Amino acid sequence: MSRFAMNLVARIPLPFLHALGALLGWAIYALSPTYRRHLRANLEGAGYRDARTRRAAVSGAGRMIAELPAIWLRPRAEVIALVRAIDGREHVEAARAAGKGIVFLTPHLGCFEIAAQLAADAFPITALYRPPKFAWLRAAIEQWRARDNMRLARADVAGVRELVAALGRNEAVGILPDQVPGGGHGEWADFFDRPAYTMTLAATLADRPGSACLLAYGERMPRGAGYVLHIRPLAAARPGESPARRMNAAIEALIRDCPAQYLWGYNRYKRPRGAPERPAVAR
């Protein structure tokens, strides 16, 4: 899609964007048996077997896609104005007052993109991302997302160095912690009681001395009224809990607060090429 077309979509009022997104979500659900199978299996595996949550998750996935042009291409002030309330702002303020870098973990929950945009309005943030396969799409996304205090770091060795350097400058970094990493860059850790190949980078940066780790997501308000940004500190590890499991447990708790807005159709439990055999129990 050209920038002109994306700009046209971005100007559509959020209530209509979310309405169109709900239709898109159902179209994807109807047309993709694989996606439909993953969504149902992941919901049921997490204990959500009711039709109401499933229907909301189908619609929510479409809204997640439809809102992206507005978040990426509208003027920053207009994007920030969509955030009606911030729950947990004090955690960011405390980290900044202490001169710490901030590791934002933003899982595929609600409007996760808006957390980075809000952060970039106040201080520099470097977001890790995995470039799409198509070069034209990669260039477009990098142009649309990287602006005004927002930098992008590709998910490779050079990108990791950029994240570490940003934290060294007491800036912020953003990571999708529930994205399946490439083989050799993760470990098996339970996620909703099933072994999921989990990135070790996020947990490593979360424990970096002099940094604060916060989980964040933008909860969609009904009828496109905007978003409520939720920010939570990463809980301390339980006895015997691995860093990867600690992170997954924190993500689970966040999802439990708003299960209908999680991207359940994502193939979270796949085994990437080069990863070790899936264990029966990971923890």
PAZAPA-4460 file (N, C-alpha, C; in steps of 0.05 Angstrom, whole numbers, plus 32768, in hexadecimal, padded with zeros to 4 digits):
% residues 283
    n_x    n_y    n_z   ca_x   ca_y   ca_z    c_x    c_y    c_z   seq   type   mol
   8011   7FE8   8000   8000   8000   8000   8012   8019   8000     1      M     A
   800C   802C   7FEF   801D   8044   7FED   8019   8056   8006     2      S     A
   802C   8068   800A   8029   807B   8020   8010   808C   801D     3      R     A
   8009   8093   8004   7FF1   80A3   8000   7FD8   8094   8009     4      F     A
   7FD6   807B   8002   7FBF   806B   800B   7FBF   8067   8029     5      A     A
   7FD7   8062   8034   7FD9   805F   8051   7FD1   8079   8060     6      M     A
   7FD8   8090   8054   7FD0   80A9   8060   7FB2   80AD   8060     7      N     A
   7FA5   80A4   804A   7F88   80A5   8048   7F7B   8094   805E     8      L     A
   7F86   807C   8061   7F7B   806A   8076   7F80   8076   8092     9      V     A
   7F97   8082   8096   7F9E   808D   80B0   7F8B   80A3   80B8    10      A     A
   7F7F   80B1   80A5   7F6D   80C7   80AC   7F51   80BE   80B3    11      R     A
   7F4B   80A5   80AF   7F30   809A   80B6   7F2E   809C   80D5    12      I     A
   7F18   80A6   80DF   7F14   80A7   80FC   7F17   808C   8109    13      P     A
   7F23   808B   8121   7F29   8072   812E   7F10   8060   8132    14      L     A
   7EF8   806A   8138   7EE2   8058   813A   7EDC   8048   8121    15      P     A
   7EDF   8056   810A   7EDB   8048   80F0   7EF1   8035   80EA    16      F     A
   7F0A   803E   80F0   7F21   802C   80EC   7F1D   8012   80FB    17      L     A
   7F15   8014   8114   7F11   7FFC   8124   7EF9   7FEB   811A    18      H     A
   7EE5   7FF8   8110   7ECE   7FE9   8104   7ED7   7FDA   80EB    19      A     A
   7EE7   7FE7   80DA   7EF1   7FDA   80C2   7F05   7FC4   80CB    20      L     A
   7F14   7FC9   80E0   7F27   7FB5   80E9   7F19   7F9C   80F3    21      G     A
   7F02   7F9F   8100   7EF3   7F88   810A   7EEB   7F76   80F2    22      A     A
   7EE2   7F83   80DD   7EDB   7F74   80C4   7EF3   7F66   80B9    23      L     A
   7F0A   7F74   80B9   7F23   7F68   80AE   7F2A   7F50   80BF    24      L     A
   7F28   7F52   80D9   7F2E   7F3C   80EB   7F1E   7F23   80E5    25      G     A
   7F04   7F27   80E0   7EF3   7F10   80D9   7EF8   7F05   80BE    26      W     A
   7F01   7F16   80AB   7F08   7F0D   8090   7F20   7EFB   8092    27      A     A
   7F34   7F03   80A1   7F4D   7EF3   80A4   7F46   7ED8   80B2    28      I     A
   7F36   7EDA   80C6   7F2E   7EC2   80D5   7F1F   7EAE   80C3    29      Y     A
   7F0E   7EB9   80B1   7EFE   7EA7   809F   7F0F   7E9B   8089    30      A     A
   7F23   7EAB   807F   7F32   7EA2   8067   7F4B   7E92   806D    31      L     A
   7F55   7E93   8086   7F6D   7E85   808D   7F69   7E6F   80A1    32      S     A
   7F67   7E56   8099   7F63   7E40   80AC   7F7A   7E3E   80C0    33      P     A
   7F93   7E43   80B7   7FAA   7E42   80C9   7FA8   7E57   80DF    34      T     A
   7FA2   7E6F   80D8   7F9E   7E84   80EC   7F88   7E7E   80FF    35      Y     A
   7F72   7E74   80F4   7F5A   7E6D   8104   7F62   7E57   8118    36      R     A
   7F71   7E43   810F   7F79   7E2D   8121   7F8B   7E37   8137    37      R     A
   7F9E   7E49   8130   7FB0   7E53   8145   7FA0   7E64   815A    38      H     A
   7F8F   7E75   8150   7F80   7E86   8162   7F6F   7E76   8176    39      L     A
   7F61   7E62   816C   7F50   7E52   817D   7F61   7E41   8191    40      R     A
   7F76   7E35   8186   7F87   7E24   8198   7F94   7E35   81AD    41      A     A
   7F9E   7E4C   81A6   7FAC   7E5D   81BA   7F99   7E67   81D0    42      N     A
   7F81   7E6F   81C7   7F6D   7E78   81DA   7F66   7E61   81EE    43      L     A
   7F60   7E4B   81E2   7F58   7E34   81F3   7F6E   7E2B   8205    44      E     A
   7F87   7E2B   81FB   7F9E   7E23   820C   7FA2   7E36   8223    45      G     A
   7F99   7E4F   8221   7F9C   7E62   8236   7F83   7E63   8248    46      A     A
   7F70   7E51   8242   7F58   7E4F   8253   7F40   7E60   824A    47      G     A
   7F42   7E6C   8232   7F2C   7E7C   8228   7F1D   7E6D   8213    48      Y     A
   7F08   7E5F   821C   7EF9   7E4E   820A   7EDD   7E59   8203    49      R     A
   7ED7   7E71   820D   7EBD   7E7D   8208   7EBD   7E8B   81ED    50      D     A
   7EA6   7E8A   81E0   7EA3   7E96   81C6   7EA6   7EB5   81C6    51      A     A
   7E9E   7EC1   81DC   7E9F   7EDE   81DE   7EBC   7EE8   81DC    52      R     A
   7ECE   7EDC   81EB   7EEA   7EE4   81E9   7EF6   7EDF   81CE    53      T     A
   7EEE   7EC8   81C2   7EF8   7EC1   81A8   7EEF   7ED6   8193    54      R     A
   7ED6   7EDD   8194   7ECC   7EF1   8181   7EDA   7F0C   8184    55      R     A
   7EDE   7F14   819D   7EEC   7F2D   81A2   7F09   7F2C   8199    56      A     A
   7F16   7F15   819C   7F32   7F12   8193   7F34   7F14   8174    57      A     A
   7F21   7F08   8166   7F20   7F09   8149   7F1E   7F26   8140    58      V     A
   7F0B   7F35   814B   7F07   7F51   8144   7F20   7F61   814C    59      S     A
   7F2A   7F5C   8164   7F41   7F6C   816E   7F5A   7F69   815C    60      G     A
   7F5F   7F52   8151   7F76   7F4E   8140   7F74   7F60   8127    61      A     A
   7F5B   7F62   811C   7F57   7F73   8105   7F5B   7F91   810C    62      G     A
   7F51   7F98   8124   7F54   7FB4   812D   7F72   7FBB   8130    63      R     A
   7F82   7FA7   8139   7F9F   7FAB   813D   7FAC   7FB3   8122    64      M     A
   7FA3   7FA7   810D   7FAE   7FAD   80F2   7FA4   7FC8   80E8    65      I     A
   7F89   7FCC   80EB   7F7D   7FE4   80DF   7F86   7FFD   80EC    66      A     A
   7F8E   7FFD   8105   7F95   8015   8113   7FB2   801E   810D    67      E     A
   7FC2   800C   8101   7FDF   8012   80FD   7FE3   802B   80EC    68      L     A
   7FD5   802F   80D5   7FDA   8048   80C6   7FD6   8061   80D7    69      P     A
   7FC2   8061   80E8   7FBD   8079   80F9   7FD3   807D   810C    70      A     A
   7FDD   8067   8118   7FF3   806A   812C   800D   8072   811F    71      I     A
   8012   8067   8107   802C   806D   80FA   802D   8087   80EC    72      W     A
   8016   8090   80E0   8018   80A6   80CD   800A   80C0   80D6    73      L     A
   7FFA   80BF   80EA   7FEE   80D8   80F4   8003   80E8   8102    74      R     A
   8000   8103   8103   8013   8113   8113   8015   8108   8130    75      P     A
   802D   810A   813B   8031   80FF   8156   801D   8109   816A    76      R     A
   8016   8123   8169   8004   812F   817C   7FE8   8122   817A    77      A     A
   7FDF   811B   8162   7FC5   810E   815E   7FC6   80F2   816A    78      E     A
   7FDC   80E4   8166   7FDE   80C9   8171   7FDD   80CA   818F    79      V     A
   7FED   80DC   819B   7FEE   80DE   81B8   7FD2   80E5   81C3    80      I     A
   7FC3   80F5   81B5   7FA8   80FD   81BE   7F95   80E5   81BF    81      A     A
   7F9B   80CF   81B1   7F8A   80B8   81B3   7F8D   80A9   81CD    82      L     A
   7FA2   80AE   81DC   7FA6   80A2   81F6   7F97   80B2   820B    83      V     A
   7F81   80A6   8215   7F6F   80B4   8227   7F78   80B3   8244    84      R     A
   7F88   809F   824B   7F92   809C   8266   7FAB   808B   8266    85      A     A
   7FBC   8090   827A   7FD5   8080   827D   7FD4   8074   8299    86      I     A
   7FD3   805A   829B   7FD3   804B   82B4   7FEF   8041   82B9    87      D     A
   7FFD   804D   82CC   8019   8044   82D2   802E   8058   82C9    88      G     A
   8026   8070   82C3   8039   8085   82BA   8050   8088   82CF    89      R     A
   8049   8084   82E8   805D   8089   82FD   8076   8077   82FB    90      E     A
   8072   8060   82EE   8089   804E   82EB   809D   8059   82D7    91      H     A
   8093   8066   82C2   80A5   8073   82AF   80B2   808B   82BB    92      V     A
   80A3   809B   82C9   80AE   80B3   82D6   80C4   80AC   82EA    93      E     A
   80C0   8096   82F9   80D4   808E   830D   80ED   8085   8300    94      A     A
   80EB   8076   82EA   8103   806D   82DC   8112   8084   82D0    95      A     A
   8104   8097   82C4   8111   80AF   82B8   811E   80C0   82CE    96      R     A
   8110   80C3   82E5   811C   80D3   82FB   8135   80C7   8306    97      A     A
   8137   80AC   8304   814E   809D   830E   8164   809C   82FA    98      A     A
   8160   80A7   82E2   8174   80A7   82CD   8178   808B   82C0    99      G     A
   8163   807B   82C0   8165   8060   82B5   815C   805F   8299   100      K     A
   8167   804C   8289   815C   8045   8270   8143   8034   8275   101      G     A
   8131   8033   8262   8118   8024   8265   8115   800F   824F   102      I     A
   8110   7FF6   8257   810A   7FE1   8245   80EC   7FDD   8245   103      V     A
   80DF   7FE5   822F   80C2   7FE2   822D   80BC   7FC7   821F   104      F     A
   80AE   7FB6   822C   80A5   7F9D   8220   8088   7FA0   8218   105      L     A
   8082   7F9F   81FE   8067   7FA4   81F4   805E   7F8C   81E5   106      T     A
   8050   7F79   81F1   8047   7F61   81E3   8031   7F68   81CF   107      P     A
   8029   7F54   81BF   8014   7F58   81AB   7FF8   7F5B   81B9   108      H     A
   7FF5   7F70   81C8   7FDD   7F74   81D8   7FD3   7F90   81D4   109      L     A
   7FB9   7F92   81CC   7FAE   7FAD   81C7   7FBD   7FBB   81B1   110      G     A
   7FBF   7FD5   81B4   7FCF   7FE5   81A1   7FEB   7FE9   81AD   111      C     A
   7FFC   7FD5   81A8   8017   7FD6   81B4   8028   7FEC   81A7   112      F     A
   8022   7FF4   818F   8032   8008   8181   802F   8024   818E   113      E     A
   8019   8029   819B   8015   8044   81A5   8026   8049   81BE   114      I     A
   802F   8034   81CC   8040   8038   81E3   805B   8045   81DA   115      A     A
   8066   803B   81C4   807F   8046   81BA   807C   8062   81B1   116      A     A
   8066   8068   81A4   8061   8083   819A   805E   8097   81B1   117      Q     A
   8051   808E   81C6   804E   80A0   81DD   8069   80A5   81EB   118      L     A
   8079   808F   81ED   8094   8092   81F9   80A5   80A6   81E8   119      A     A
   80A4   80A3   81CE   80B4   80B3   81BC   80AC   80D0   81BD   120      A     A
   8095   80D7   81C7   808D   80F2   81CB   809C   8100   81E2   121      D     A
   80A7   80EF   81F3   80B5   80FA   820B   80D3   80F6   820B   122      A     A
   80DC   80E0   81FF   80F9   80D9   81FF   80FF   80C6   81E9   123      F     A
   8119   80C3   81E1   8120   80B1   81CC   811A   8094   81D3   124      P     A
   8111   8085   81BF   810C   8068   81C2   8115   8059   81A9   125      I     A
   8122   8043   81AD   812A   8032   8197   811B   8018   8198   126      T     A
   810C   8012   8183   80FB   7FFA   8183   8107   7FE4   8171   127      A     A
   8108   7FCC   817C   8112   7FB5   816D   80FC   7FAB   815B   128      L     A
   8102   7FA5   8143   80ED   7F9A   8131   80FA   7F86   811D   129      Y     A
   80E9   7F74   8114   80F1   7F61   8100   80E8   7F6A   80E4   130      R     A
   80FA   7F71   80D2   80F2   7F7B   80B8   80E2   7F67   80A8   131      P     A
   80CD   7F70   809A   80BE   7F5E   8089   80CF   7F54   8072   132      P     A
   80C6   7F3F   8065   80D6   7F33   804F   80D8   7F45   8037   133      K     A
   80C3   7F54   8031   80C2   7F64   8019   80D1   7F7F   801D   134      F     A
   80E4   7F85   800C   80F5   7F9D   8010   80E4   7FB7   800F   135      A     A
   80D0   7FB8   7FFD   80C0   7FD0   7FFB   80B0   7FD5   8014   136      W     A
   80A6   7FBF   8020   8097   7FC2   8039   80A9   7FC9   8050   137      L     A
   80C1   7FBE   8050   80D4   7FC4   8065   80DB   7FE2   8065   138      R     A
   80E1   7FEC   804D   80E8   8009   804B   80D1   801B   8054   139      A     A
   80B8   8013   804C   80A1   8023   8054   809C   8024   8072   140      A     A
   809E   800C   807E   8099   800A   809B   80AF   801A   80AA   141      I     A
   80C8   8018   80A1   80DD   8027   80AF   80D8   8045   80AC   142      E     A
   80CE   804D   8095   80C9   806A   8091   80B1   8073   80A3   143      Q     A
   809C   8063   80A4   8084   806A   80B2   8088   806A   80D1   144      W     A
   8097   8057   80DB   809A   8054   80F8   80B0   8064   8104   145      R     A
   80C6   8068   80F6   80DD   8076   8101   80DA   8094   80FD   146      A     A
   80D3   80A2   8112   80D0   80BF   8110   80D1   80CB   812C   147      R     A
   80DA   80E4   812E   80D8   80F3   8147   80DF   80E3   8160   148      D     A
   80F8   80DE   8165   8101   80D0   817D   80FD   80B1   817C   149      N     A
   80F2   80A7   8166   80EE   808A   8163   8102   807F   814F   150      M     A
   8112   806C   8159   8125   805F   8147   811E   8041   8146   151      R     A
   8125   8035   8130   8120   8018   812C   813B   8009   812B   152      L     A
   813C   7FF2   8139   8153   7FE1   8138   814B   7FC6   812E   153      A     A
   8158   7FBC   8119   8150   7FA2   810E   8158   7F8C   8121   154      R     A
   814A   7F76   8120   814E   7F60   8132   8166   7F4F   8129   155      A     A
   817E   7F5B   812C   8197   7F4D   8126   81AC   7F57   813A   156      D     A
   81C5   7F4E   8136   81DA   7F55   8149   81DE   7F74   814B   157      V     A
   81DD   7F81   8134   81E1   7F9E   8133   81CA   7FAB   8142   158      A     A
   81B2   7FA1   813E   819A   7FAC   814C   819C   7FAA   816A   159      G     A
   81A6   7F93   8173   81A9   7F8F   8190   81BD   7FA3   819B   160      V     A
   81D2   7FA7   818C   81E6   7FBB   8195   81D9   7FD7   8198   161      R     A
   81C7   7FDD   8185   81BA   7FF7   8187   81A8   7FF9   81A0   162      E     A
   819B   7FE3   81A7   818B   7FE3   81C0   819C   7FE8   81D8   163      L     A
   81B2   7FD9   81D9   81C4   7FDC   81F0   81CF   7FF8   81F2   164      V     A
   81D7   8004   81DB   81E1   801F   81DA   81CC   8033   81E4   165      A     A
   81B3   802F   81DC   819E   8041   81E4   819A   8040   8202   166      A     A
   819A   8028   820E   8198   8026   822B   81B0   8032   8239   167      L     A
   81C7   8030   822C   81DF   803C   8238   81DD   805B   8239   168      G     A
   81CC   8066   8226   81C7   8083   8227   81AF   808A   8238   169      R     A
   81A5   8076   8247   818E   8079   8258   8175   8081   8249   170      N     A
   8173   8076   8230   815B   807A   8220   8149   8061   8223   171      E     A
   8135   805F   8212   8123   8049   8214   8125   8037   81FC   172      A     A
   811E   801D   8200   811D   800A   81E9   8102   7FFC   81EB   173      V     A
   80F8   7FF3   81D4   80DF   7FE5   81D4   80E2   7FCA   81C6   174      G     A
   80D6   7FB5   81D2   80D9   7F9A   81C7   80BE   7F8C   81C8   175      I     A
   80B8   7F7C   81B3   80A1   7F6A   81B4   80AA   7F50   81C0   176      L     A
   80A5   7F4C   81DA   80B1   7F35   81E7   80A4   7F1A   81E1   177      P     A
   808C   7F1A   81D5   807E   7F01   81CF   8081   7EF9   81B2   178      D     A
   8094   7F06   81A4   809A   7EFF   8188   80AE   7EE7   8188   179      Q     A
   80A8   7ED3   8178   80B9   7EBC   8177   80D4   7EC3   816B   180      V     A
   80EA   7EBF   8179   8105   7EC6   816E   810F   7EB1   815B   181      P     A
   8124   7EB7   814D   8130   7EA3   813C   813E   7E8E   814D   182      G     A
   8143   7E77   8141   8151   7E61   814F   816C   7E6A   8159   183      G     A
   8172   7E63   8172   818B   7E6B   817E   818A   7E85   818D   184      G     A
   8173   7E93   818B   8170   7EAD   8199   815A   7EAC   81AF   185      H     A
   8154   7E94   81B7   813F   7E91   81CC   8142   7E78   81DB   186      G     A
   812F   7E73   81EC   812E   7E5A   81FC   8111   7E53   8201   187      E     A
   810C   7E3A   8207   80F1   7E31   820C   80E8   7E39   8228   188      W     A
   80D1   7E46   822A   80C6   7E4E   8244   80A8   7E4D   8242   189      A     A
   809B   7E44   8257   807E   7E41   8256   8070   7E5C   8252   190      D     A
   805B   7E5C   8241   804A   7E72   823C   802E   7E68   823C   191      F     A
   801E   7E6F   8250   8004   7E62   8255   8006   7E44   8255   192      F     A
   801A   7E3B   8265   801E   7E1E   826B   8026   7E0D   8253   193      D     A
   8030   7E1A   823E   803A   7E0B   8227   8056   7E16   8220   194      R     A
   8069   7E04   8219   8084   7E0E   8212   8083   7E20   81F9   195      P     A
   808E   7E38   81FB   808F   7E4B   81E5   80AC   7E54   81E2   196      A     A
   80B6   7E54   81CA   80D1   7E5D   81C5   80D2   7E7C   81CA   197      Y     A
   80E1   7E84   81DE   80DF   7E9F   81E9   80FA   7EAD   81E6   198      T     A
   80F9   7EC6   81DD   8112   7ED5   81D9   8120   7ED9   81F4   199      M     A
   813A   7ED7   81F4   814A   7EDD   820C   8153   7EFA   820D   200      T     A
   8153   7F08   81F7   815C   7F23   81F6   814C   7F35   8209   201      L     A
   8132   7F33   8208   8121   7F45   8218   8127   7F41   8236   202      A     A
   8129   7F27   823E   812E   7F22   825A   814A   7F2B   8262   203      A     A
   815D   7F29   8250   8179   7F32   8256   817A   7F51   825A   204      T     A
   816C   7F5F   8248   816C   7F7C   824A   815C   7F85   8262   205      L     A
   8147   7F76   8269   8137   7F7D   8280   8147   7F7C   829A   206      A     A
   815B   7F6A   829B   816C   7F68   82B3   8185   7F79   82B2   207      D     A
   8188   7F89   829E   81A0   7F99   829B   81A2   7FAE   82B1   208      R     A
   81B8   7FAF   82BF   81BC   7FC3   82D4   81B7   7FDF   82CA   209      P     A
   81AA   7FEF   82DA   81A5   800B   82D3   818E   8010   82C0   210      G     A
   817E   7FFB   82BB   8167   7FFD   82AA   814E   7FF4   82B9   211      S     A
   8137   7FFF   82B0   811D   7FF7   82BB   810E   7FE9   82A5   212      A     A
   80FF   7FD3   82AC   80F0   7FC4   8299   80D2   7FC8   829F   213      C     A
   80C3   7FD1   828A   80A7   7FD6   828D   8098   7FC8   8276   214      L     A
   8081   7FBD   827D   806F   7FB2   8268   8059   7FC6   8262   215      L     A
   8052   7FC9   8248   803F   7FDD   8241   802E   7FD4   8229   216      A     A
   8015   7FDD   8229   8003   7FD9   8212   7FED   7FED   8213   217      Y     A
   7FE1   7FF3   81FB   7FCB   8006   81F9   7FB1   7FF7   81F7   218      G     A
   7FA1   7FF7   820B   7F87   7FEA   820B   7F73   7FFA   81FA   219      E     A
   7F66   7FED   81E6   7F53   7FFB   81D6   7F39   8000   81E6   220      R     A
   7F30   8019   81E5   7F17   8020   81F2   7F00   8019   81DF   221      M     A
   7EE8   8014   81E9   7ED1   800D   81D8   7ECB   8022   81C3   222      P     A
   7EC2   8019   81AC   7EB8   802A   8196   7ECC   803F   818D   223      R     A
   7EE6   8037   818D   7EFA   8048   8182   7EFF   8062   8192   224      G     A
   7EF9   8062   81AC   7EFB   807A   81BC   7F18   8081   81C2   225      A     A
   7F2B   8070   81BC   7F47   8075   81C2   7F54   805E   81D1   226      G     A
   7F68   8064   81E1   7F77   804F   81EF   7F7D   8057   820B   227      Y     A
   7F80   8043   821C   7F8B   8046   8237   7FA6   8038   8237   228      V     A
   7FBB   8046   823D   7FD6   803A   823E   7FDB   802F   8259   229      L     A
   7FE2   8015   825A   7FE8   8008   8274   8006   8002   8275   230      H     A
   8012   8009   828B   802F   8005   828F   8033   7FF7   82AA   231      I     A
   8042   7FE1   82A9   8047   7FD1   82C1   8064   7FCA   82C3   232      R     A
   8070   7FCA   82DB   808C   7FC1   82DE   808D   7FA3   82DC   233      P     A
   80A3   7F99   82D2   80A7   7F7C   82D1   80AA   7F71   82ED   234      L     A
   809A   7F5D   82F4   809A   7F52   830F   80B4   7F43   8313   235      A     A
   80BC   7F41   832D   80D4   7F32   8334   80D0   7F14   832E   236      A     A
   80E6   7F07   8328   80E5   7EEA   8322   80DD   7EDA   833B   237      A     A
   80CE   7EC5   8337   80C8   7EB3   834C   80E0   7E9F   8350   238      R     A
   80E2   7E93   8368   80F8   7E80   836C   80F9   7E6B   8356   239      P     A
   8111   7E67   834A   8114   7E53   8336   810A   7E5A   831A   240      G     A
   80FF   7E72   8317   80F3   7E7A   82FE   8108   7E86   82EB   241      E     A
   8109   7E7C   82D3   811D   7E85   82BF   8115   7EA1   82B6   242      S     A
   8129   7EB1   82AD   8122   7ECC   82A3   810D   7ECC   828D   243      P     A
   810F   7EB8   827A   80FB   7EB7   8265   80DF   7EB1   826F   244      A     A
   80DE   7E9E   8282   80C4   7E98   828E   80B9   7EAF   829E   245      R     A
   80CA   7EBE   82AC   80C2   7ED5   82BA   80B4   7EE9   82A8   246      R     A
   80C1   7EED   8290   80B5   7F00   827D   809B   7EF6   8272   247      M     A
   8099   7EDC   826B   8080   7ED1   8261   806A   7ED3   8276   248      N     A
   8071   7ECE   828F   805D   7ED0   82A5   8052   7EED   82A7   249      A     A
   8063   7F00   82A4   805B   7F1C   82A5   8048   7F23   828D   250      A     A
   804F   7F18   8275   803E   7F1D   825E   8023   7F0F   8262   251      I     A
   8023   7EF7   826D   8009   7EE9   8273   7FF7   7EFA   8284   252      E     A
   8003   7F06   829A   7FF3   7F16   82AC   7FE7   7F2E   829E   253      A     A
   7FF7   7F3A   828C   7FED   7F51   827D   7FD5   7F49   826B   254      L     A
   7FD9   7F32   825E   7FC4   7F28   824C   7FAA   7F21   825B   255      I     A
   7FAD   7F16   8273   7F96   7F0F   8284   7F85   7F27   828A   256      R     A
   7F91   7F3F   828A   7F82   7F57   828F   7F71   7F5F   8277   257      D     A
   7F79   7F56   825F   7F6B   7F5F   8247   7F6D   7F4A   8231   258      C     A
   7F63   7F31   8237   7F67   7F1B   8224   7F5C   7F1E   8208   259      P     A
   7F46   7F2E   8206   7F39   7F30   81EC   7F4A   7F41   81D8   260      A     A
   7F5E   7F4F   81E2   7F6E   7F60   81D1   7F8A   7F54   81CB   261      Q     A
   7F8E   7F3B   81D2   7FA8   7F2E   81CC   7FA7   7F22   81B0   262      Y     A
   7FBE   7F21   81A3   7FBF   7F15   8188   7FC2   7EF7   8189   263      L     A
   7FAC   7EEA   818F   7FAC   7ECD   8194   7FB2   7EBD   817A   264      W     A
   7FAE   7EC9   8163   7FB3   7EBB   814A   7FD0   7EB8   8143   265      G     A
   7FE2   7EC6   8152   7FFF   7EC4   814C   8009   7EA8   8154   266      Y     A
   801A   7E9D   8143   8024   7E82   8147   803A   7E82   815C   267      N     A
   8032   7E87   8175   8046   7E8A   818B   8055   7E71   8191   268      R     A
   804A   7E5A   818B   8057   7E41   8195   8066   7E32   817F   269      Y     A
   806D   7E40   8169   807C   7E33   8154   8099   7E2E   815D   270      K     A
   80A5   7E1B   8150   80C2   7E16   8155   80D1   7E20   813D   271      R     A
   80E0   7E37   8141   80EF   7E42   812A   8106   7E30   8122   272      P     A
   810F   7E33   8109   8125   7E23   80FF   813E   7E29   8110   273      R     A
   814B   7E14   8118   8164   7E17   8128   815F   7E17   8146   274      G     A
   8146   7E17   814F   8140   7E16   816B   8142   7DF9   8175   275      A     A
   8148   7DF4   818E   814A   7DD9   8199   812E   7DCC   819A   276      P     A
   812D   7DB3   819E   8114   7DA4   81A0   8102   7DB0   81B7   277      E     A
   80E9   7DB0   81B2   80D6   7DBB   81C6   80D5   7DA8   81DE   278      R     A
   80D9   7DB1   81F6   80D8   7DA0   820D   80BB   7D9B   8215   279      P     A
   80B6   7D86   8224   809B   7D80   822E   8092   7D95   8242   280      A     A
   80A5   7D9D   8253   80A0   7DB2   8267   80B7   7DC5   8266   281      V     A
   80B2   7DDF   8265   80C8   7DF2   8263   80CC   7E02   827D   282      A     A
   80B7   7E0F   8286   80B7   7E21   829E   80CC   7E36   829C   283      R     A
***
